[in-house]
Each structure stands twice: as C-alpha cells, then as structure tokens.
Amino acid sequence: MAKILIQGGKPLNGSIIVSGAKNAALPIMAATLLSTEPVVLRNVPDLNDVNTMAKVLQALGVNYKKLDHGVYSFNASGAISEEAPYELVKTMRASFFVMGPLLARLKKARVPLPGGCAIGVRPVNIHLKGFEALGARVSIDGGCAVAVADRLVGNKIMLDFPSVGATENLMMAAALAEGQSVIENAAQEPEIIDLANFLNALGAKISGAGSPIIKIDGVEKLKGGEYSIIPDRIEAGTFMVLGAISGGRISVEKCEPEHQHALMNKLKEMGAEIEIDGDKVVVSAVNGLNGVEVKTLPFPGFPTDMQAQLMVAMCVANGSSFITETIFENRFMHVSELARMGANVTTHDRTAVIHGVKSLKGAPVSATDLRAGAAMVLAGLIAEGKTEISQVYHIDRGYEDLTGRLRKLGANIERIEDPETDE
Ligand code: UD1
C-alpha cells in the first residue's frame, strides 16, 4: 500500500489550482441516468471515487468514456438495470445517489444499503422517507433498499435534517415525477445548486436550490447536454489553511470565494491575511495565528469537511481553541494521530479542546478518513522532521495528485508504493 513521506518545516509559496468538486461530480454523474441522450461533463476531478461512480453507472448499463483530462461522456440511452452491484456500492457511500434517478426512470430501484463509515453511522432514512412521500413503496430486502412505484407523484417533503445526500437524491427523483414537489428544510450546500443547475440545463424545472425550500416541477424527460462542475470548496479550503500555517504565501486559484465565507472568516479571526481577487484567494499569516472557537454546521455554517484541517492550524496557534462537531458523531479520529505529532488536544463528547504548541514533530501516522488524511498532510508539512502517512487510499478519494501539486509549492513530499505491505 502507498505511503506519503514528508520532510516538514519548509515555508511553502506559490499558486495551486483547485480541481472540480468531488461532491458535486458524484451526484451529477448519477443524474446522467435520468437522460436518454448523451451528456458531457467537464471539470470532473481525477479521483478514485469518480472512477467508482463511473463503474457503478457502467454496471447499470450506462456507456461512459473519458474524452480528455476531466472530461467524460455518459450515455444512458440503452437498457438500464434497476439493481446496483453490492461489490461497488460497499466501497463508496455516494453510490447511493443512483437510487433517486433509478426510481425516477424505471419506477423501481434496488440499491445495497451503504452502511456506516469511520466518521459515523450515516443512515439513509431521510432519503427513503422522501421516496415514500413521492409514492414509492420502500422496503429493506437482503441488505438492499428497494423502492417500487406505479407512478411517482410530486409532494411536499419535509426533511428531518438538511441532509446533503437526501436533498440531492430527492431532487433527482422528483425531476421526473408528475406535478410539483417541494423539499422543505433542504440542504443549502453549493453542490445542491450545482446539481440543480445541471438538471435544469437538461430541461428540468427546479427553483430555490441554495435556499431551504426547493421546488421541482416534474418533466416527462430530460435531454442531453454539456456541463462544467464547480470548483471543490473543500480542496480549496485545505490549501487556504496551508497558506495560513506554512510560513509562506499561497495563492489558491480557480476557486469560488463565495463558497468560503465561513472558513475565511475563521482564518481571519485567527490572524491570517486573506486577499481575494476574482477566483483567486491568497492566504498568508506573517504574524502567526491565535486560537478560536468553531462549530461545524450545515452550509453556510462551517463545513464538517474542513474541521480536521483547521484543527491542524489550531494545534500551532497561540492560546486555546475549541471545535464542536455537530454533523457527525465520530469525527475526531485525527486527534490521536495529531497527538502522536506532539499536539495538545483533548476531546469531551463532541467538543475538542486544542491548546496550541510551539511546533509539531514528525511521526508515523495514519490517514483515518479522507479529511483526516488531508489534515495529516498539512501537519506533516509544518512539523519538524519526517512524517510517514499510511492508509493514503483515503486521501486518493478526494485529492488529485496531492503530492505532485504540493511539491510545486516547495514541499518536500513524496509518495512511495510500499510492496511489503501490499495486499
Ligand atoms: C455529504 C458529503 C460529505 C459531507 C456531508 C456533510 C457527499 C458525497 N458527501 O455527505 O462530504 O461531510 O455531506 O456536509 O456529498 N443523516 C441521517 N439520515 C439520512 C441522511 C443523513 O441521519 O438519511 C445524518 C448523517 O448520519 C449525518 C448528517 O445527517 O450525521 C449529515 O449527513 P448528510 O448531510 O446526509 O451527509 P452526506 O450527504 O452523507
């Protein structure tokens, strides 16, 4: 299995270009099932999760082709199967996004339940309750969620929690339902807006995406088209935190600053300097950082997916910081890894208390999940000495060629394939 080796402590400088958003690309790829005409997607990130979704779609009967770097074509005009394969779904929760489109198109879907993961139980009850509201009969059979409908009919769907995945799955299902659906207490993340814009580009009638109330007027069919995915706000945010801790000045390019208010406000509160110039955000912190208090919340609040990375900055800030994680019940796995690097962090239920230390020290650590893995890379880059990160397949799920791009900023970082631990 691959490892990442970092010789830390070098100030980093220069510019880094942000890739397309993984969390927008995955549901939009699933949504190509809704159209019987060809669809071309651009700015798709080159990630393992994207490959997994492409394979899930292929197994369902979609023809896809990689046309160029970041450009894929999808054609779902042939026969489509209602059953998603367990072997693929179990490797990626986001495969569950095919449930809404399958139900809309075939009036039946059978998708393995994705199960929990390192950061929490992550049930799909809100998705299923929404499908029922649209007229589907939902059951669990042999580890799969099964939904069958004679007709899908638009309805009012009140979400118990503004779940990102449920909002997306239900928007896709409702896109081809009869009449109007209204999703209340909808998630407001930028990826929801991107999915709505994509569906509308294909002829759907969706309004209100980005607000808590989304209206979907069902249409009979969607046409084909071309669409470009938004920049990845979590990748951009990870590089912004790096700008604040690396002792240099990093220009994060081709990002969408409008998606970054919660993070940029916290970084400024900590003492970082941030300059915005169009789609470019330049971050540095010449006078060091101070401790702050953060609570993760649904968008536009502070994203849970940036919590681990910001914690690294807090580990070396002056004074104490507090993070309360309200979205996932088990998202502090990186704390014990950071402790191995000399960080002073304790957790009390869903709150982490971080007392800043002068510096972190390199150590062998694990990437316990995707964003925790990104945090380990950040920590390794600012630590004294050598850091060796294992379980990097988690990082590969969400960051395209991370080591190569960081080397261009001056980082002493390399990826090695370790044949001894190969499985
Ligand atoms: C998406 C993102 C993930 C991000 C998360 C929160 C993708 C592919 N992933 O995940 O990176 O961390 O949003 O911003 O876009 N919940 C239920 N029942 C449900 C659905 C969710 O109880 O049916 C709970 C979850 O367990 C979790 C919370 O709601 O505690 C938020 O989950 P949700 O917003 O659905 O996150 P995902 O869509 O899974």
Residues whose N, C-alpha, C, O or C-beta is under 5 A from the ligand:
A	BS01	UD1	N23 A94 R122 P123 V124 N125 I126 H127 F161 P162 S163 V164 G165 A166 T304 D305 I327 F328
